[in-house]
Amino acid sequence: MAHPVSLTRAQVRQLKKAVRHDCSADAAERLLADSVKKGHERLALHRYLALHVIDASRCEPFEDYCAAVARDVDLDAMQRILRHVGSNHGSGAASFSATSTRSGQGN
């Protein structure tokens, strides 16, 4: 899904709330697309993993970008991202291991 216009801070706050409270896949995907567009690599990776937990079927357009980012993230940073996603979005993130991400096998 293409989102050509960058989100405003107010829109980001509203979408983050929808992700947290409603597990909105649409909101998670819009946040991810915005992060990718703005070149916010680690934030995009975090949002990719959140979307993966909520609705993995919507991750495909972002897989190459996020896999490239994940390869460049050190293991400690990856573990922090995974813990944060897991604490906010349930145990599904725990199955998305840093080693599978770093080898390009995770999805």
Phi, psi and omega in degrees: 000123182272137177229089189291333184263134177296144179284146173279166177300320179297318178295319178300314179301316180296317180292320177300320178297318179296323178293312182296313188270328185244358186051044183287114178293323179298315179296317180297320180292320178295320177296317179297313180300320179294318179296318178297313181301321182276355179076023178274083192299306182293323176296320177298319178298315177301314182289329174298313181295322177297314178297322179301320179291319184285312182201088184301334182295344181265002185276339190310316182297343185251358188298314182297314180300310184289328176295320178295319177296314182300324179296333182267354181272132179290160187300318180299316179295319179297318179296321177296317179298314180298318178298316181295315179297317180298321181287335181264337188229018175092182188283349181301329180292332182296332180283348179269087190282152178297324181292320179291326178294315184292333180268359180082010182266341184284149174199000000 
